[in-house]
Amino acid sequence: MPLDAFEARLTFIELLRRLNASVQSATKCAQFALRYQDLSEDLYSCILEELDKTSLNARINILYFLETLCENSIRTGYEEYVDMVTRDLWEILDKVVPPAQGALANVALARKALDNLRQKSIITSENYESVVAMLSERGKLVSQEEFQTKQELPSFSKEEILRRMEEDRERHKRMRENIWVIPPGDAMQIEFGNAWETISSLDEDDYELMREENAILEQASR
């Protein structure tokens, strides 16, 4: 029997609160959101509300769930959720990495989630660059605040720490499994983009090597 809007919201909120780093929990939550896509605005508002009031650890789980939701949305041909996530990307990351003590632990994982969204062509490079810039500044700000007020840092229970460690291991496992996944589109362009990201900027050593090689080439051509 189909759920009404109120029941669907309650069920979806419960699924969001049960999210962990596993593929199964994210997939189950995404399937529910797509099953009740006629309530997409209501269900999406639940996501933003949970990001406002849940723990920092849970916010990372929701962020990675959004990646799964967008992937499944594209696969089924219903991209309303993708449009909403893209529209509110800055707001979402602002909630996942708030300007608050303790949020520094979420910066690296949030950056990786953004990398995944871009590599899978869920967000554009323009969206990516603007949010990454904000994320970098937020990381510096939070790091400085935590350094200045170490005595006031929020304390995490042993259970919370162990759970976060376990979930981070699960996420890193998923990342390794997804290294070879190539999204639809220009495969050569994607490969070039991934290779480009692994190349560091030119430094003085690089320029010195170029000068040496040019000198050798000039001498050999005489």
C-alpha positions in Angstrom: 0.0 0.0 0.0 1.5 3.4 -1.0 2.4 5.8 1.7 1.0 9.3 2.0 3.3 12.3 2.1 3.5 12.4 5.9 4.2 8.6 6.2 6.8 8.8 3.4 8.6 11.7 5.1 8.8 9.8 8.4 10.0 6.6 6.7 12.6 8.5 4.7 13.9 10.4 7.7 14.3 7.0 9.5 16.3 5.7 6.5 18.5 8.8 6.5 19.2 8.3 10.2 20.2 4.7 9.7 22.7 5.5 6.9 26.2 4.3 7.3 29.1 3.9 4.9 27.8 0.7 3.3 26.6 0.6 -0.3 23.5 -1.3 0.9 22.2 1.4 3.2 22.8 4.2 0.6 21.1 2.1 -2.1 18.1 1.3 0.0 17.6 5.0 0.8 18.0 6.0 -2.8 15.5 3.4 -4.0 12.9 4.8 -1.6 13.5 8.3 -2.8 13.0 7.2 -6.4 10.0 5.0 -5.6 8.3 8.1 -4.2 9.7 10.6 -6.8 6.3 12.3 -6.9 7.2 13.5 -3.4 10.8 14.5 -4.4 10.5 18.1 -3.1 9.3 16.8 0.3 11.9 14.1 0.6 14.7 16.3 -0.6 13.7 18.8 2.1 14.2 16.0 4.7 17.8 15.7 3.5 18.5 19.3 4.1 16.8 19.3 7.5 18.8 16.2 8.7 22.0 17.9 7.5 21.2 20.8 9.9 20.6 18.8 13.0 22.5 15.5 12.8 26.1 14.7 13.9 29.1 15.6 11.8 29.8 11.9 11.2 26.2 11.4 9.9 26.5 14.4 7.6 29.3 12.7 5.7 27.1 9.6 5.3 24.4 11.7 3.9 26.8 13.4 1.5 27.9 10.1 0.1 24.3 8.9 -0.1 23.6 11.9 -2.3 26.2 10.5 -4.8 24.3 7.2 -4.9 21.0 9.0 -5.2 22.2 11.0 -8.2 23.7 8.0 -9.9 20.5 6.0 -9.5 18.5 9.0 -10.7 20.5 9.3 -13.9 20.2 5.5 -14.4 16.4 5.6 -14.2 16.0 8.7 -16.3 14.6 10.8 -13.4 17.1 13.6 -12.8 15.1 15.9 -10.6 17.2 14.9 -7.6 20.4 15.7 -9.6 19.1 19.1 -10.4 18.3 19.9 -6.8 21.7 18.6 -5.5 23.5 20.7 -8.2 21.4 23.7 -7.3 22.1 23.5 -3.6 25.7 22.0 -3.7 27.2 25.0 -1.9 24.5 24.9 0.8 25.0 21.1 1.2 28.8 21.4 1.7 28.3 24.3 4.0 26.3 22.0 6.3 28.6 19.0 5.9 31.7 21.2 6.8 30.2 24.0 8.9 32.3 26.8 10.4 32.4 25.0 13.7 34.8 23.1 15.8 35.2 19.4 14.9 34.3 19.9 11.3 37.9 19.7 10.1 37.5 15.9 10.1 35.0 16.2 7.3 37.0 18.3 4.9 39.1 15.6 3.2 36.1 13.2 2.8 33.9 16.0 1.5 36.5 16.9 -1.1 36.7 13.3 -2.2 32.9 13.2 -2.5 33.1 16.2 -4.8 35.8 14.6 -6.9 33.5 11.6 -7.3 30.6 13.8 -8.4 32.7 15.5 -11.0 34.4 12.4 -12.3 31.0 10.8 -12.8 29.8 13.9 -14.6 27.1 14.6 -12.0 28.3 18.1 -11.5 30.1 20.4 -13.9 33.7 21.6 -13.5 32.4 25.1 -12.8 30.3 23.9 -9.9 33.1 21.8 -8.6 35.7 24.6 -8.6 33.4 27.1 -6.8 32.6 24.7 -4.0 36.1 23.3 -3.7 37.3 26.9 -3.2 34.8 27.4 -0.4 35.8 24.0 1.1 39.5 25.0 1.1 38.8 28.3 2.9 36.5 26.6 5.4 39.2 24.0 6.2 41.7 26.8 6.9 39.2 28.7 9.0 38.1 25.7 11.1 41.7 24.5 11.5 42.7 28.0 12.8 39.8 28.1 15.2 40.5 24.6 16.6 44.2 25.5 17.1 43.3 28.6 19.0 40.6 27.0 21.2 42.0 23.5 21.8 40.6 23.4 25.3 37.1 23.8 24.0 37.1 21.1 21.3 34.0 18.9 21.3 34.6 15.5 22.8 33.6 12.4 20.9 32.7 9.2 22.6 34.7 6.1 22.1 31.8 4.6 20.3 31.6 7.5 17.9 35.3 7.4 17.2 35.3 3.7 16.5 32.2 4.0 14.3 33.8 6.8 12.3 37.0 4.7 11.8 35.0 1.8 10.6 33.0 3.9 8.2 36.1 5.6 6.8 37.6 2.2 6.1 34.4 1.2 4.2 34.5 4.4 2.2 38.1 4.0 1.3 37.3 0.4 0.2 34.5 1.8 -2.1 36.8 4.4 -3.5 39.4 1.8 -4.5 36.6 -0.3 -6.2 35.4 2.8 -8.1 38.9 3.8 -9.5 38.2 2.0 -12.8 34.6 3.1 -13.2 34.3 5.4 -16.2 31.0 7.4 -16.5 29.2 7.9 -19.8 30.7 10.5 -22.1 34.1 11.1 -23.7 36.3 8.4 -22.2 39.5 10.1 -23.5 38.6 13.4 -22.0 37.9 11.7 -18.6 41.2 9.9 -18.8 43.0 13.1 -19.6 41.3 14.9 -16.7 42.2 12.1 -14.2 45.8 12.1 -15.4 46.0 15.9 -15.2 44.9 15.8 -11.5 47.9 13.6 -10.7 50.5 16.0 -12.1 52.0 18.5 -9.8 52.7 22.2 -10.7 56.0 23.1 -12.4 58.7 24.1 -9.9 62.3 25.3 -10.2 63.6 21.7 -10.5 61.4 21.1 -13.5 62.6 24.3 -15.2 66.3 23.4 -14.5 65.7 20.0 -16.1 64.2 21.6 -19.1 67.2 23.9 -19.5 69.6 21.0 -19.3 67.6 19.0 -21.8 67.4 22.0 -24.2 71.2 22.5 -23.9 71.8 18.8 -24.7 69.5 19.0 -27.7 71.1 22.2 -29.0 74.6 20.6 -28.7 73.5 17.4 -30.4 72.0 19.4 -33.3 75.2 21.2 -34.2 
